[in-house]
Amino acid sequence: MMRIARSILAAGMMAAAMPVAAQQSAASAVAAEAPTAVEPARLAAAQPVIDKLFPVGTYQRMMRETLDKLMVPMMDSVLEMPVSTIAAIGGLDEEQAATLDQGTLAEVMAIYDPHFRERTQRGMQAMMTGMNGLMAKMEPRVRNGLARAYARKFTAAQLDELSRFFATPTGGLYASESLMLFVDPELVTEMQAFVPELMEQMPAFVKAMEAATADLPRPRKIEDLSAAERTKLARLLGVKPGDLREPEETPNEDVIGD
């Protein structure tokens, strides 16, 4: 249960950071494309727009807002899930899961680890602090990429028009807050409300994934590998060929006990 609980919380925390991570994922998806040169005049017109939309420090501000307004409430929401739901997500048969006590994950974790909530929050804080430093290093490249992207999507005249709008009080406010709206309490509340429903549907998602791969051969075991494959695998894992072990599986009974 400890392993499953921590895994679900980790997934929840990562999901909470999606407004920031989605930008990175989108960039990775097109990284393989070879971009053509951007017209200098349009690039010059795009830079003031990016200065308004994505000023220096935006990523750090978003990460801070994500932790305070989204990740902590998300953790609280997950901790209030019934044990039966957690067990079903972990693979326990629905009928067996239905027989479990209707206590919450928070009650279970309070027994396993009385300091679980504080431990998790400190861990989240440490992770976010580390990510802040990474984001600060990454931000100049993001700003440059955005400037090029805007230069491709908009003409120089359109970019000048955006700059004039952002120079107005309303335009300036919109530019400075447009990205932060993704971590606004109004949106956060709606996302939190969706978490229990998402968790309830997780067992069905797992079954669908299993059905989608049912016709594929099962993964090979160590004993099925050739000597050359074992040697290569051992080298990749940094162990001796004789020390190779089968990947640890998580049977249903592990759902209700460690």
C-alpha positions in Angstrom: 0.0 0.0 0.0 2.8 2.4 0.8 4.3 1.9 -2.7 1.0 2.4 -4.4 0.1 5.4 -2.3 3.4 7.1 -3.0 3.1 6.3 -6.7 -0.4 7.8 -7.0 0.7 10.9 -5.1 3.7 11.3 -7.3 1.5 11.0 -10.4 -0.9 13.6 -8.9 2.0 16.0 -8.2 3.2 15.6 -11.8 -0.2 16.2 -13.2 -0.5 19.3 -11.1 2.5 20.7 -12.8 1.0 20.2 -16.3 0.6 23.9 -17.1 4.4 24.2 -17.0 5.3 20.8 -18.3 3.0 21.0 -21.3 5.0 23.9 -22.7 8.2 21.8 -22.5 6.5 18.7 -24.0 5.2 20.7 -26.9 8.7 22.1 -27.6 10.1 18.5 -27.5 7.6 17.3 -29.9 8.8 19.6 -32.7 12.5 19.6 -31.8 13.3 17.3 -34.6 12.0 19.7 -37.2 14.6 21.8 -38.9 13.4 25.4 -38.7 14.0 27.8 -41.6 15.5 31.2 -41.0 13.2 33.9 -39.5 12.8 37.2 -41.2 15.0 39.6 -39.1 12.3 42.4 -39.2 9.6 40.1 -37.9 11.9 38.7 -35.2 12.7 42.2 -34.0 9.0 43.1 -33.9 8.3 39.9 -31.9 10.8 40.6 -29.1 8.9 43.4 -27.4 5.8 41.2 -27.5 7.6 38.4 -25.7 9.0 40.9 -23.2 5.4 41.6 -22.2 4.0 38.0 -22.5 6.9 36.2 -21.0 9.0 38.6 -18.9 12.1 37.3 -17.1 11.1 35.3 -14.0 7.9 34.0 -15.5 8.8 30.3 -15.0 9.8 30.8 -11.4 6.6 32.6 -10.8 4.5 29.9 -12.4 6.3 27.2 -10.4 5.7 29.1 -7.1 2.1 29.5 -7.9 1.8 25.9 -9.0 3.1 24.7 -5.6 1.0 27.0 -3.5 -2.3 26.9 -5.3 -2.3 23.5 -7.1 0.1 20.9 -5.8 -0.7 21.0 -2.1 -4.5 21.0 -2.7 -4.0 18.2 -5.2 -2.2 16.1 -2.6 -5.0 16.8 -0.1 -7.5 15.6 -2.6 -5.7 12.4 -3.3 -5.3 11.7 0.4 -9.0 11.8 0.9 -9.6 9.0 -1.6 -11.1 5.8 -0.2 -8.7 2.9 0.3 -10.9 0.7 -1.9 -10.3 3.1 -4.8 -6.6 3.0 -4.3 -6.6 -0.8 -4.2 -8.6 -1.0 -7.4 -6.2 1.3 -9.1 -3.4 -0.9 -7.9 -5.0 -3.9 -9.6 -7.1 -5.5 -6.9 -10.3 -7.2 -8.2 -13.3 -4.9 -8.0 -15.2 -7.3 -5.8 -12.3 -7.7 -3.4 -11.8 -3.9 -3.4 -15.5 -3.4 -2.5 -15.0 -5.4 0.7 -12.3 -3.1 2.0 -13.0 -0.6 4.8 -14.1 2.8 3.5 -11.3 4.6 5.3 -9.2 7.2 3.4 -5.7 7.1 2.2 -4.9 9.8 4.7 -6.0 7.5 7.5 -3.8 4.6 6.2 -0.8 6.8 5.7 -1.1 8.3 9.2 -0.5 4.8 10.6 2.3 3.8 8.2 4.0 7.2 8.5 2.7 9.8 11.0 4.8 12.4 9.2 3.8 11.5 5.7 2.0 14.8 4.9 4.9 16.9 6.1 7.5 14.6 4.5 5.6 14.8 1.2 5.3 18.6 1.3 9.0 19.0 2.2 9.9 16.7 -0.7 7.6 18.7 -3.1 9.2 21.9 -1.9 12.7 20.6 -2.4 11.8 19.3 -5.9 10.3 22.7 -6.9 13.3 24.6 -5.5 15.5 22.4 -7.7 13.3 22.9 -10.7 13.3 26.7 -10.2 17.0 26.7 -10.7 16.6 24.6 -13.8 13.8 26.8 -15.2 15.9 29.9 -14.6 18.7 28.5 -16.8 16.1 27.3 -19.4 14.1 30.5 -19.6 16.3 32.5 -22.0 16.0 29.7 -24.6 12.3 29.6 -24.1 12.0 33.3 -24.6 14.1 33.1 -27.8 12.0 30.2 -29.1 8.8 32.1 -28.4 10.1 35.2 -30.2 10.9 33.0 -33.3 7.5 31.3 -33.0 5.6 34.6 -32.9 7.7 35.9 -35.7 6.6 33.0 -37.9 2.9 33.2 -36.9 2.4 36.9 -37.1 3.5 39.6 -39.6 5.6 42.5 -38.5 2.5 44.7 -38.7 0.5 42.4 -36.5 3.3 42.2 -34.0 3.5 45.9 -33.8 -0.2 46.0 -33.2 0.1 43.5 -30.4 2.9 45.7 -28.9 0.7 48.8 -29.0 -2.1 46.8 -27.3 0.3 45.5 -24.6 1.4 49.1 -24.0 -2.1 50.0 -22.8 -3.2 49.4 -19.2 -5.6 46.6 -20.3 -3.2 45.0 -22.7 -0.3 45.2 -20.2 -2.4 43.5 -17.5 -3.5 40.8 -20.0 0.1 40.2 -21.1 1.4 39.8 -17.5 -1.4 37.6 -16.3 -2.2 35.4 -19.4 0.1 32.5 -18.5 -0.7 32.8 -14.8 -4.4 32.2 -15.5 -3.5 28.5 -15.8 -2.7 28.4 -12.0 -5.6 30.7 -11.0 -7.7 29.4 -8.1 -10.8 29.3 -10.3 -9.2 26.9 -12.7 -7.4 25.0 -9.9 -10.8 24.4 -8.2 -12.2 22.8 -11.3 -9.1 20.7 -11.8 -9.2 19.5 -8.2 -12.9 18.5 -8.6 -11.9 16.3 -11.5 -9.3 14.3 -9.6 -11.6 11.9 -7.8 -13.4 11.1 -11.0 -10.1 10.5 -12.7 -9.0 8.2 -10.0 -12.3 6.2 -10.1 -11.8 5.7 -13.9 -8.2 4.6 -13.5 -8.9 0.9 -13.2 -10.9 1.1 -16.4 -8.0 2.9 -18.1 -5.6 0.2 -16.9 -7.8 -2.6 -18.3 -8.1 -0.7 -21.6 -4.3 -0.5 -21.8 -4.0 -4.2 -21.0 -6.5 -5.0 -23.7 -4.7 -2.9 -26.2 -1.5 -4.8 -25.7 -3.0 -8.3 -25.1 -1.9 -9.6 -28.6 1.7 -8.6 -28.1 4.2 -11.2 -26.9 4.9 -11.1 -23.2 8.3 -9.5 -22.2 11.1 -11.9 -22.3 12.7 -13.3 -19.1 16.4 -13.3 -18.3 16.5 -17.0 -19.2 15.2 -16.2 -22.7 18.1 -13.9 -23.5 21.2 -14.9 -25.5 24.6 -14.7 -23.8 25.3 -11.6 -25.9 22.1 -10.0 -24.9 22.7 -10.7 -21.2 26.2 -9.2 -21.4 24.9 -6.1 -23.1 22.0 -5.7 -20.6 24.3 -6.1 -17.7 26.6 -3.5 -19.1 23.7 -1.1 -19.5 22.5 -1.7 -16.0 26.0 -1.6 -14.5 25.9 -5.1 -13.0 27.5 -8.4 -13.7 25.7 -10.8 -16.1 25.3 -13.3 -13.2 23.6 -10.7 -11.0 20.8 -10.0 -13.5 17.3 -10.5 -11.9 13.8 -10.4 -13.3 12.0 -7.0 -13.0 9.9 -7.0 -9.9 6.2 -7.3 -10.6 3.4 -6.0 -8.4 0.8 -8.8 -7.8 -2.7 -8.0 -6.6 -1.9 -9.1 -3.1 0.8 -6.3 -2.9 -2.1 -3.8 -3.2 -3.2 -4.4 0.4 0.1 -5.0 2.1 3.8 -4.4 1.7 
